[in-house]
Amino acid sequence: MLLAIDVGNSTVKITLFDGSEISCRWRLSTDRAITEDDAAVKLGWLLAERELSFGAITRVVVCSVVPALTPVFASLARRLSGSDALVVGPRVDTGLRLGDYDRATLGADRLANLVAAHRLYGSPAVVVDCGTATNFEVLAGDGTFLGGVIAPGLLTAFEGLASRAAQIHAIELTAPDHAIGLSTAGCLQSGVVLGHVALVEGMLSRISLEMQEQPRVIGTGGLIQLVASHTRAIDALDIDLTAHGLRLLSDLNQR
């Protein structure tokens, strides 16, 4: 079985594949102080709940945007499978043309999303990944990576505002019934949630104009449901897009 570990700024997403099918998925809070032993214990508990053990894992692929944690999980992978993990980075074989983009600066999660979008949904395509940041990845009709957009994530933007405004407090992150708010909470919900929807719609419109073709838009990430429920601009939702991209990268580089 293949274990895919996606280390993000907010969460660590762990997916266990049996062939091309997802057998289990877990999400842990990202702890920058975690040790290899800590991670092994937590993963052992998760596997035991499904009546599995480390012996079931034959391959591991690691995708990390937290550099301090990359060696922790790479070392854990060797411990679990007895061989080196595929650590996704600029030198892995993607099967894609990356155009003029500086691949040394292309995040591993973004790379996985590109591979999954192209292989599972076809091109042209735009991936909208709503998490700590909201990322847009753009694929031309021939599968060439044209570049992307990185914006502050919905929750990240709100937390930044709240940290600088004394009278702004925590709100429930839901969209209000009306864009014009009748209370501070309603105004915040409109600006944060509907404002982020407008950001996504506006960027997708600009991207399509620059591409001069109409791409298929695939949404993913922990906050994508909140955005997608208030726009028709997203054609497909796939919360496992990154995990499938890691699976495809593992298969491609194993060969």
Secondary structure, 3 states (H helix, E strand, C coil): CEEEEEECCCEEEEEEEECCEEEEEEEEECCCCCCHHHHHHHHHHHHHHCCCCHHHCCEEEEEECCCCCHHHHHHHHHHHHCCCCEECCCCCCCCCECCCCCHHHCCHHHHHHHHHHHHHHCCCEEEEEECCEEEEEEECCCCEEEEEEEEECHHHHHHHHHHHCCCCCCCCCCCCCCCCCCCHHHHHHHHHHHHHHHHHHHHHHHHHHHHCCCCEEEEECCCHHHHHCCCCCCCEECCCHHHHHHHHHHHHHHC
